[in-house]
Amino acid sequence: MIDSNTFSQLQPLPCPRPNNRRQWVIAGPCSAESREQVLDTARALSRMGVGLFRAGVWKPRTSPDSFAGHGRIALAWLMEAERTTGLTASTEVATPEHVVDALNAGLRWFWIGARTTANPFAVQAIADALAQHGTSNITILVKNPINPDLELWIGALQRLYNAGIKRLGAIHRGFSTFASNQYRNDPQWQIPIELKRRIPPLTVFCDPSHMGGRTELIAPLSQQALDMGFDGLMIECHCNPATALSDKEQQITPTELQRILESLVVRNHNLASDNLSELRQQIDLCDDQLLDIMKRRLDLCCAIGRIKKDNNISIVQAKRYDEILKQRIEQATQLHLDPQFVQSLMQLVHHEAVRLQLDILNNSHHDDNPKMN
């Protein structure tokens, strides 16, 4: 568990273009496909005022038959784009060899992809490679792991921090799910919000391209991210998306990116007012009441658990639980609450009630059978 000292020496990320509100937009193609494609896209983005350029050199593709990037040769294209446009170039690294090649080419901004973040061995190997080559001017962004595991995400950040990387950031690109919905990767916004709460100085980007998987979702997801206080965006941008060798469905042109950026509303997240303070006080009061009611409900569940134990009744009563769930969902609909939200809430409450009743049963068994201790 991290505490206030875990990331105490975290440094602000270097500003690529001071006094430019687009400084924290990282844009560029999914893959560096050719020198011409890289330079054409970079020039267009530079004219727009974007400060950070992205392009995949090594691509971790699901199928071995898919385009996996040009590798080392493409690093020279990224560095040429950096020198000629003033953009700061960045690419994904997944192995120690990638790190060495990219550093030797002159790159100093990298990101770690979702599949790599999910593998602590791989992250540690990258951290060790960076530590061996010096970390004073290196910036690393860490994408969330494929599955919604906040501790794994934080663990990857810690491994890099412990290796000496003090300019760290995170990229939220959504989470894989078996459930069918409109997104390529489900946002599950509560997870990056909790990440920011636990590591306040961390710069957090949103990747609406991978999150949505379709170009029409980039604008609304970008606005949602800004509304929730994300520090920046990473958006896949290609000079000719129709010919892209990877993820063409989620890449937009520089012109489309310009239109999206001009449409975004940047909120003031620090402004306070008397009305806002009063409403927050009312929310605090509601939270106090909710917790008091929750305590009373769980106390009743414990009382029921003791009766079940005394009368040898099974803990889980599926029929009763199903009746409660249906009733609460009907009530939610009548109260204009989201039924899915209420269902999830009741499932959490039921899970806690079952846990408490099992504790009562097990503790009673221990008391009755001292030899089991």
C-alpha positions in Angstrom: 0.0 0.0 0.0 1.4 3.4 -1.0 1.7 6.2 1.5 2.5 9.9 1.2 6.2 9.2 0.9 6.0 6.6 -1.9 6.1 9.1 -4.7 7.4 12.1 -2.8 10.1 13.0 -5.3 7.9 12.8 -8.4 8.7 15.7 -10.7 6.4 17.7 -13.0 6.6 16.6 -16.6 8.6 19.0 -18.8 6.4 21.3 -20.7 7.0 20.9 -24.5 5.5 24.3 -25.5 5.0 26.7 -22.7 1.8 28.9 -22.6 0.1 26.6 -25.1 -3.1 25.0 -24.0 -2.5 22.1 -26.4 0.9 21.3 -24.8 -0.5 18.1 -23.2 -2.0 16.7 -26.4 0.1 13.7 -27.6 -0.8 13.0 -31.2 0.5 10.9 -34.0 -0.1 7.7 -35.9 -0.6 4.3 -34.3 2.4 3.0 -36.3 5.4 4.7 -37.9 4.8 3.3 -41.4 7.2 5.3 -43.5 9.5 8.3 -43.2 7.1 10.3 -45.4 4.0 9.4 -43.3 5.8 10.3 -40.1 7.1 13.6 -41.3 3.8 14.7 -43.0 1.8 14.0 -39.9 4.3 15.6 -37.6 4.4 18.8 -39.7 0.7 19.1 -39.7 0.5 18.6 -35.9 3.3 21.1 -35.3 1.4 23.8 -37.2 -1.6 23.1 -34.9 0.4 23.8 -31.8 0.6 20.2 -30.6 3.7 19.7 -28.5 4.1 15.9 -28.3 4.3 13.4 -31.1 3.6 9.7 -30.8 4.2 6.8 -33.2 4.6 3.1 -32.5 7.9 1.6 -33.7 7.4 -1.9 -32.2 3.7 -3.0 -32.2 2.5 -5.8 -29.9 -0.1 -7.2 -32.3 -2.5 -10.0 -31.5 -1.8 -11.9 -34.7 1.7 -12.6 -35.9 0.5 -11.9 -39.4 -0.4 -8.2 -38.6 2.0 -5.3 -39.2 4.3 -5.2 -36.2 6.2 -2.0 -37.0 9.5 -1.3 -38.7 11.5 -1.4 -35.5 14.9 0.3 -35.1 14.9 1.9 -38.6 11.8 3.9 -37.7 13.5 5.5 -34.7 15.4 7.7 -37.1 12.2 9.0 -38.6 10.9 10.0 -35.2 14.1 11.9 -34.4 14.0 13.6 -37.7 10.4 14.7 -37.0 11.6 16.0 -33.6 14.5 18.0 -35.0 12.6 19.5 -38.0 9.2 20.4 -36.3 10.1 21.1 -32.7 7.7 18.3 -31.5 8.9 16.0 -28.7 8.8 12.5 -30.1 7.8 9.4 -28.1 7.3 5.7 -28.7 6.3 2.5 -26.9 8.9 0.3 -25.4 8.2 -3.3 -24.2 11.7 -4.9 -23.7 15.1 -3.8 -22.5 16.4 -4.0 -26.1 13.7 -1.4 -27.1 14.9 0.9 -24.4 18.6 0.7 -25.4 17.7 1.2 -29.1 15.4 4.2 -28.4 17.9 5.8 -26.0 20.8 5.4 -28.5 18.6 7.0 -31.2 18.1 10.0 -28.9 14.5 9.6 -27.7 13.7 10.6 -24.2 9.9 10.2 -23.9 8.4 6.7 -23.8 5.2 4.9 -22.9 4.6 1.4 -21.7 1.6 -0.4 -23.2 -1.3 -2.1 -21.5 0.0 -5.6 -22.2 3.4 -4.8 -20.8 2.0 -3.1 -17.7 0.2 -6.3 -16.9 3.5 -8.2 -16.7 5.6 -7.2 -13.6 8.6 -9.1 -14.9 8.6 -7.1 -18.2 8.1 -3.7 -16.3 11.0 -4.6 -14.0 13.3 -5.5 -16.9 12.5 -2.1 -18.6 13.1 -0.3 -15.3 16.5 -2.0 -14.9 17.5 -1.1 -18.4 16.6 2.5 -17.9 18.5 2.6 -14.6 21.6 1.3 -16.3 21.6 4.1 -18.9 20.7 7.0 -16.7 17.3 8.4 -15.9 17.7 12.1 -15.2 16.0 13.4 -18.4 13.8 10.4 -19.2 10.0 10.7 -19.1 7.9 7.5 -18.9 4.1 7.2 -19.3 2.4 4.0 -18.1 -0.8 2.8 -19.7 -3.3 1.0 -17.5 -3.1 -2.9 -17.6 -5.6 -4.7 -19.8 -7.7 -5.7 -16.9 -9.1 -3.3 -14.3 -6.4 -3.8 -11.7 -5.4 -0.6 -10.0 -2.7 -2.2 -7.8 -1.0 -3.6 -10.9 -1.0 -0.2 -12.5 0.4 1.5 -9.4 3.0 -1.3 -9.0 4.3 -0.6 -12.5 4.7 3.0 -11.7 6.5 2.1 -8.4 9.0 -0.2 -10.2 10.0 2.7 -12.6 10.1 5.2 -9.7 12.3 3.0 -7.7 14.6 2.6 -10.7 15.2 6.4 -10.6 12.5 7.6 -13.0 11.0 10.7 -11.4 9.2 12.1 -14.4 6.3 9.7 -14.5 2.8 9.9 -15.9 -0.1 7.6 -16.6 -2.3 6.9 -19.6 -5.9 5.7 -19.2 -6.9 3.7 -22.3 -9.8 1.7 -20.8 -10.1 -1.9 -19.8 -10.9 -5.1 -21.7 -14.3 -6.6 -20.9 -16.4 -9.5 -22.1 -19.5 -7.4 -21.8 -20.8 -6.0 -25.0 -20.9 -2.2 -25.1 -20.0 0.7 -27.5 -16.4 1.0 -26.4 -13.3 -1.0 -27.5 -12.1 -0.8 -23.9 -14.5 0.1 -21.2 -13.6 3.5 -19.5 -14.3 2.5 -15.9 -13.5 6.1 -14.9 -13.5 5.3 -11.2 -10.2 3.6 -11.5 -8.1 6.5 -12.9 -9.9 8.8 -10.5 -8.7 6.6 -7.6 -5.2 6.5 -9.1 -5.1 10.3 -9.1 -6.5 10.5 -5.5 -3.8 8.2 -4.3 -0.9 9.8 -6.3 -2.0 13.5 -6.5 1.1 14.9 -8.3 0.9 12.3 -11.1 0.1 13.6 -14.6 -2.7 11.5 -16.1 -3.6 11.4 -19.8 -6.6 9.8 -21.4 -6.3 7.8 -24.7 -9.8 8.1 -26.3 -8.6 6.4 -29.4 -8.0 3.0 -27.8 -10.9 3.5 -25.4 -13.5 4.2 -28.0 -12.0 2.2 -30.9 -14.0 4.4 -33.4 -13.3 7.9 -34.6 -16.8 9.2 -33.7 -16.2 8.4 -30.0 -12.9 10.4 -29.7 -14.6 13.8 -29.2 -17.1 12.9 -26.5 -14.6 10.7 -24.6 -12.0 13.6 -24.8 -14.6 16.0 -23.3 -15.5 13.5 -20.6 -11.8 13.2 -19.7 -11.3 17.0 -19.5 -14.5 17.3 -17.4 -13.1 14.9 -14.9 -9.8 16.7 -14.6 -7.4 14.7 -16.7 -4.2 16.5 -17.5 -4.0 15.7 -21.2 -5.0 13.5 -24.2 -3.2 10.9 -26.3 -5.0 10.7 -29.7 -4.0 8.6 -32.7 -3.7 10.9 -35.8 -2.7 9.8 -39.3 -2.2 11.9 -42.4 -4.3 9.3 -44.4 -6.2 6.9 -42.0 -7.8 4.9 -44.8 -4.4 3.5 -45.7 -3.2 2.9 -42.1 -1.5 -0.4 -41.5 -2.9 -0.7 -38.0 -6.1 0.5 -36.2 -7.4 2.5 -39.1 -10.9 2.6 -37.5 -9.7 4.8 -34.6 -7.3 7.2 -36.3 -8.3 10.7 -37.4 -6.6 13.2 -39.7 -4.8 16.3 -38.3 -7.7 18.4 -39.7 -10.2 16.3 -37.7 -8.0 16.6 -34.6 -8.0 20.4 -35.0 -11.8 20.5 -35.2 -12.0 18.3 -32.1 -9.6 20.4 -30.0 -11.4 23.6 -31.0 -14.7 22.1 -29.8 -13.4 21.0 -26.4 -14.4 22.9 -23.3 -11.6 23.2 -20.7 -13.2 23.5 -17.2 -11.8 25.3 -14.2 -11.3 22.6 -11.6 -10.1 24.9 -8.8 -12.9 27.5 -8.7 -14.9 27.6 -5.5 -18.1 29.4 -4.8 -20.5 29.8 -1.9 -23.2 27.8 -3.7 -20.7 25.0 -4.5 -19.6 24.9 -0.8 -23.1 24.7 0.4 -24.0 21.8 -1.9 -20.9 20.0 -0.9 -21.8 20.3 2.7 -25.2 18.8 1.9 -23.4 15.9 0.1 -21.3 15.3 3.2 -24.5 15.2 5.3 -26.0 12.7 2.9 -22.9 10.6 3.1 -23.0 10.6 6.9 -26.6 9.4 6.8 -25.8 6.7 4.2 -23.0 5.3 6.3 -25.3 5.3 9.4 -28.0 3.5 7.5 -25.5 1.0 6.1 -24.2 0.3 9.6 -27.7 -0.4 10.8 -28.4 -2.7 7.8 -25.3 -4.7 8.3 -25.9 -5.0 12.0 -29.3 -6.6 11.1 -27.5 -8.9 8.7 -25.2 -10.0 11.6 -28.3 -10.7 13.8 -29.8 -12.8 11.1 -26.4 -14.6 10.7 -26.5 -15.6 14.4 -30.1 -16.9 14.0 -29.0 -18.9 10.9 -26.1 -20.4 12.9 -28.3 -21.4 15.9 -30.9 -23.0 13.6 -28.4 -24.6 11.2 -29.7 -22.5 8.2 -27.5 -22.0 5.1 -26.0 -18.5 4.8 -27.1 -17.8 1.2 -30.8 -17.8 0.5 -30.9 -17.4 -3.2 -34.7 -16.9 -3.5 -34.7 -14.1 -0.8 -31.8 -12.4 -2.5 -33.4 -12.6 -5.9 -36.6 -11.0 -4.5 -34.7 -8.2 -2.9 -32.8 -7.5 -6.1 -35.9 -7.3 -8.2 -37.7 -5.1 -5.7 -34.8 -2.6 -5.4 -34.4 -2.4 -9.2 -38.2 -1.6 -9.5 -37.8 1.1 -6.8 -34.8 2.5 -8.7 -36.8 2.8 -11.9 -39.6 4.6 -10.0 -37.1 7.0 -8.4 -35.4 7.7 -11.8 -32.2 6.1 -10.6 -30.0 4.0 -13.0 -31.2 0.4 -12.4 -27.7 -1.0 -13.3 -26.1 1.3 -10.6 -28.6 0.1 -8.0 -28.1 -3.5 -8.9 -24.3 -3.2 -8.6 -24.8 -1.4 -5.2 -27.1 -4.1 -3.9 -24.7 -6.8 -5.1 -21.9 -5.2 -3.1 -24.1 -4.9 0.0 -25.1 -8.6 -0.3 -21.5 -9.7 -0.7 -20.5 -7.8 2.5 -23.6 -9.3 4.3 -22.6 -12.8 3.3 -19.0 -12.2 4.4 -20.1 -11.0 7.8 -22.4 -14.0 8.3 -19.7 -16.4 7.3 -17.4 -14.8 9.8 -20.0 -15.3 12.5 -20.4 -19.0 11.5 -16.6 -19.6 11.4 -16.0 -17.8 14.7 -18.7 -19.8 16.3 -17.1 -23.0 15.0 -13.7 -21.9 16.4 -15.3 -21.2 19.8 -17.0 -24.6 19.9 -13.9 -26.4 18.7 -10.8 -25.0 20.3 -8.6 -27.6 18.6 -9.3 -25.9 15.3 -7.5 -22.7 16.4 
